[in-house]
Amino acid sequence: MPSSLPTSLAVSDAITHYRQLRELTVDELAYVLRMLDHPISADALAEMERCARPVTVDDLVAISYALDTTPAMLLSHIPIDMPEPEGPLATGLPGDVDQVELRAWLEGKTTLDRESRVGWWKERVARLRVRSAHHEEQLQGAYAELRELGDLGPVRRIMFG
């Protein structure tokens, strides 16, 4: 699979991933698509999964529906065995757009102009700070519990020997 086409790689791997997740064979997915009036042969689907055949926008929509997911999920999928990307996650986008931001853009939740991207990252940093503070509180609580258990150590040995 050519590494220069990140969106094609994402969609190809996503089709395989969601098809297997739904426990469908290529033939069964082809049958479902035929029932949806968007016939794609099993051979053509296998070629799409190998990134040997392009996926049209019509194919993308029909396959997404047949696999009970969304076009955004297929487009923003990152193959599990994909090495660290050398460039953008999707064709034609800035290289620093991560998967979460890509999916938000695909779903129309953000734009990729400079001002929106700065706002997106500020919001994300704020959410991460809240999450970090929550984890710190949980960690301190766990330490306190362990200290209490440590104080009970000799009592446990006497009672439960």
C-alpha positions as CSV (number, residue, x, y, z in Angstrom):
1,M,0.0,0.0,0.0
2,P,1.5,3.4,-0.9
3,S,2.3,5.4,2.1
4,S,1.8,8.7,0.2
5,L,-2.0,8.3,0.4
6,P,-2.9,8.4,4.1
7,T,-6.7,8.8,3.5
8,S,-6.8,5.9,1.1
9,L,-4.9,3.8,3.6
10,A,-7.2,4.8,6.5
11,V,-10.3,3.9,4.5
12,S,-8.9,0.6,3.2
13,D,-7.9,-0.5,6.7
14,A,-11.2,0.8,8.2
15,I,-13.3,-1.2,5.8
16,T,-11.5,-4.4,6.8
17,H,-11.6,-3.5,10.5
18,Y,-15.3,-2.7,10.7
19,R,-16.2,-5.6,8.4
20,Q,-14.3,-8.0,10.8
21,L,-15.8,-6.3,13.8
22,R,-19.3,-7.0,12.5
23,E,-18.1,-10.6,11.7
24,L,-18.9,-10.3,8.0
25,T,-17.1,-11.9,5.2
26,V,-16.3,-9.9,2.1
27,D,-19.1,-11.9,0.3
28,E,-21.6,-11.1,3.0
29,L,-20.7,-7.4,2.9
30,A,-21.1,-7.5,-0.9
31,Y,-24.5,-9.0,-0.5
32,V,-25.6,-6.3,2.0
33,L,-24.4,-3.6,-0.4
34,R,-26.3,-5.3,-3.2
35,M,-29.5,-5.2,-1.1
36,L,-28.8,-1.5,-0.5
37,D,-28.8,-1.0,-4.3
38,H,-25.1,-0.2,-4.3
39,P,-23.7,-3.4,-5.7
40,I,-19.9,-3.9,-5.2
41,S,-18.5,-7.3,-6.0
42,A,-16.6,-9.2,-3.3
43,D,-13.5,-9.0,-5.5
44,A,-13.9,-5.2,-5.7
45,L,-14.3,-5.0,-2.0
46,A,-11.2,-7.1,-1.4
47,E,-9.3,-4.8,-3.7
48,M,-10.5,-1.8,-1.8
49,E,-9.4,-3.4,1.5
50,R,-5.9,-3.9,-0.1
51,C,-5.9,-0.3,-1.3
52,A,-5.6,-1.7,-4.8
53,R,-8.8,0.0,-5.9
54,P,-10.1,3.5,-5.1
55,V,-13.2,4.0,-2.9
56,T,-15.6,6.5,-4.4
57,V,-17.6,8.9,-2.3
58,D,-20.7,6.8,-3.1
59,D,-18.9,3.6,-2.1
60,L,-17.7,5.3,1.2
61,V,-21.3,6.3,2.1
62,A,-22.8,2.9,1.3
63,I,-20.1,0.9,2.9
64,S,-20.3,3.1,6.1
65,Y,-24.0,2.5,6.3
66,A,-23.7,-1.2,5.6
67,L,-21.0,-1.5,8.4
68,D,-23.1,0.6,10.8
69,T,-20.6,3.3,11.1
70,T,-20.1,6.8,9.6
71,P,-18.0,8.1,6.7
72,A,-16.1,10.2,9.3
73,M,-15.1,7.1,11.2
74,L,-13.7,5.4,8.0
75,L,-11.9,8.6,6.9
76,S,-10.3,9.2,10.3
77,H,-9.4,5.6,11.0
78,I,-5.7,5.0,11.9
79,P,-4.5,1.5,11.1
80,I,-3.2,-0.2,14.3
81,D,0.0,-1.4,12.6
82,M,0.6,2.0,10.9
83,P,4.1,3.3,11.8
84,E,4.4,6.9,13.1
85,P,3.2,9.0,10.2
86,E,5.8,11.1,8.4
87,G,3.2,13.5,7.1
88,P,-0.5,14.3,7.6
89,L,-3.0,11.7,8.7
90,A,-5.3,12.7,5.8
91,T,-4.4,13.8,2.3
92,G,-3.8,17.5,1.9
93,L,-4.1,18.5,5.6
94,P,-1.4,20.0,7.8
95,G,0.9,17.4,9.3
96,D,0.1,18.4,12.9
97,V,-3.6,17.6,12.7
98,D,-4.1,14.6,15.1
99,Q,-6.9,12.0,14.9
100,V,-9.2,13.7,17.4
101,E,-9.0,17.0,15.6
102,L,-9.4,15.3,12.2
103,R,-12.5,13.5,13.3
104,A,-14.0,16.7,14.8
105,W,-13.3,18.5,11.5
106,L,-14.9,15.7,9.4
107,E,-17.9,15.8,11.7
108,G,-18.2,19.6,11.3
109,K,-17.4,20.4,14.9
110,T,-14.3,22.5,14.0
111,T,-12.6,24.1,11.1
112,L,-8.9,23.9,10.3
113,D,-8.2,27.6,9.9
114,R,-5.5,29.0,12.2
115,E,-7.8,30.7,14.7
116,S,-10.1,27.7,15.1
117,R,-7.1,25.3,15.5
118,V,-5.6,27.5,18.2
119,G,-9.0,27.6,20.0
120,W,-9.3,23.8,19.5
121,W,-5.9,23.1,21.2
122,K,-6.6,25.6,24.0
123,E,-9.8,23.8,24.8
124,R,-8.1,20.5,24.6
125,V,-5.3,21.6,27.0
126,A,-8.0,22.9,29.4
127,R,-9.8,19.5,29.3
128,L,-6.5,17.7,29.9
129,R,-5.7,19.9,32.9
130,V,-9.1,19.0,34.4
131,R,-8.5,15.3,33.7
132,S,-5.0,15.6,35.2
133,A,-6.3,17.3,38.4
134,H,-8.9,14.5,38.7
135,H,-6.2,11.8,38.3
136,E,-4.0,13.6,40.8
137,E,-6.9,13.6,43.4
138,Q,-7.5,9.9,42.8
139,L,-3.8,9.2,43.2
140,Q,-3.5,11.1,46.5
141,G,-6.6,9.2,47.8
142,A,-5.0,5.9,46.8
143,Y,-1.8,6.9,48.6
144,A,-3.8,7.8,51.7
145,E,-5.5,4.4,51.7
146,L,-2.2,2.6,51.3
147,R,-0.7,4.6,54.2
148,E,-3.7,3.6,56.4
149,L,-3.3,-0.1,55.3
150,G,0.4,0.2,56.1
151,D,-0.5,1.3,59.6
152,L,-2.7,-1.7,60.0
153,G,0.0,-4.1,58.8
154,P,1.2,-5.3,62.2
155,V,-2.5,-5.7,63.4
156,R,-3.2,-7.9,60.3
157,R,-0.2,-10.1,61.0
158,I,-1.4,-10.6,64.7
159,M,-5.0,-11.3,63.8
160,F,-4.6,-13.3,60.6
161,G,-1.1,-14.6,61.3
